[in-house]
Amino acid sequence: MRDCFYITTPIYYVNDKPHIGHAYTSIASDVLARYQRLRGLSCYLLTGTDEHGQKVAKSAEKAGETITNFTDRFAGNFLSMAERLNISHNDFVRTSEERHKICAQAFWRKLEERGDLYDKLYAGWYAVRDESYYDVSELVEGSDGTRRAPSGAEVEWVEEPSIFFRLSKYRDALLSHYDAHPDFILPRTRMNEVRAFVEGDLWDLCVSRTTFSWGVPVPNRSNHVMYVWVEALTNYLTGLGFPDSSSSLFKYWPADLHMVGKDIVRFHAVYWPALLLSAGLDLPRRIFAHGWWTNDGEKISKSLGNVIDPLELIASYGLDRVRYFLLREVPFGEDGNFSHSAIVRRSNEDLANGLGNLCMRVLSLVERGWKGRIPPCGELRDEDRALLETFRQAESLLQKRIEVCSFHLALDGIFGCLAEADRYITREAPWALLKNSSDKTRAGTVLYVLCDCLRMAAIDLQCFMPASMSQLLTMLGVSETARDFSSRATRLEEGGRLVDVQAIFPRLEREDK
Ligand code: ME8
């Protein structure tokens, strides 16, 4: 078994500011990366920005800025978004960097050596917003009666001398790969969509442009720049030092997971594997295409003025509430609707009333009865053992759920255990036991059990809410070296000192926002 793991986010276009959708993909990828590291794997997480192509060039022109100024500014926004979201990326690739140009051109040469590239005039439809070619059969009629891409983007007729990639040659190889790896694309419903596309008329793909120059030049072909998607996909190799085969990072290839939104599944599940087959490189192990966020039921778009800024959300609610909400509210893979009232409700019900309240009840009793030291664990009764067992066994379920990106179920499982702990504390009523000195040993045992359960829950929740769970583990006196999954099976030290106990996740009052 490999002891390393490689996860990528899409590289985001720098034509605009980051919004909640970008934050969502990055947070989900980060949760997985942190989870794998807590399991002891060396996990590499790559993110970055997609800076070439017509869409970015046009946006810079519209803003009246030089392309370099414009891309520097927006790439800076994406980098700072990653930092503000506490994304634990190992590298951030900008496609305007020299190392990316070297990688993309080396990759291109491999396709050329394989004899998979040929010259032809492209005459067809193109959507700049999607940076995507469409066959006429795919176009739909927009509400204004014009021809549109299935995404709703405007399309234009393009005719230009181009270079094509023999995508059709890889049709059978792709289909057999999907057959042999039914979980190559998750959720499985997306696999059906991809398969239908490949089984249909799989045309060769146009991979160079000659009507503008903002891109990576095609080697030895003046006037041609690479089609932005072909070049952008190679960022996943740039991040590992390709084409330098001696790069110590190349051990991470192939990617274990390309995390993407459902809008770009075709590029990752059809074009990218075909290109990799041509280049003689291993295929990624999995592509997960998550769903789409809307705002109060409406598509998020700049023209509707309803773009949700993740930095504003963090400022209003705090980062970990936002991270929790995004992954708990909607089954990962399905579409979801954002509303301020929903985030307040989730935060109050689960984090304030659930986890926060339980922590405060337990820790304040420990402070009161044992001067802030973890009480000794007396003889365990069946009910104590049952609760501890519930938490111990939760780990394998968590693993199964996280490995298929079922974040909502993973969280649901952990909060189910916490609800069990809540019922236990109500039943055992340690506050009542504490009133009677002869019951103090029993009260201590109950609180010990609860502290140990909180420790396990906090370990499990670290990948979702790293800062607040690190704070909780510190409060419980768990050392920094005992917070990974291998330490989960140990026990909390009796007599250990609680540190700096304070309320986590106080209630939010703004239900009306
Ligand atoms: O497509 N809901 O970049 P991009 C959920 N540069 N996720 C959303 C979303 C929404 N409303 N809006 C955006 C590109 N996303 C290319 C990628 S990769 C080699 C090149 C997320 O800036 C989602 O992950 O348009 C989607 O796939 C991605 O942002 C698109 O970002």
Residues whose N, C-alpha, C, O or C-beta is under 5 A from the ligand:
A	BS01	ME8	P10 I11 Y12 Y13 G21 H22 T25 D50 A232 L233 V260 G261 K262 I264 G291 W292 W293 I300
